[in-house]
Amino acid sequence: MTEIEYNRAKEVMLDLLGWGVPPEYLLDCGVSREMIYYSFIELNLRLPTNFDTTGLPSPLPYTYASP
């Protein structure tokens, strides 16, 4: 998945969540665990209650690049 595709997928998930779709539904519909995990962590969203993080590495802490 390219960065452009990843960012677009995050936008679509945010739209769906904004329209009231529960985060658990994304997982039930087949959105990959990795996509949900990394995008939700990056966007500071709560993970779905039925989400299993077994086998997924901890995300690296985000650091800002110095100007």
HELIX and SHEET records of a PDB file:
HELIX    1   1 GLU A    3  GLY A   18  1                                  16    
HELIX    2   2 PRO A   23  ASP A   28  1                                   6    
HELIX    3   3 ARG A   33  GLU A   42  1                                  10    
END                                                                             
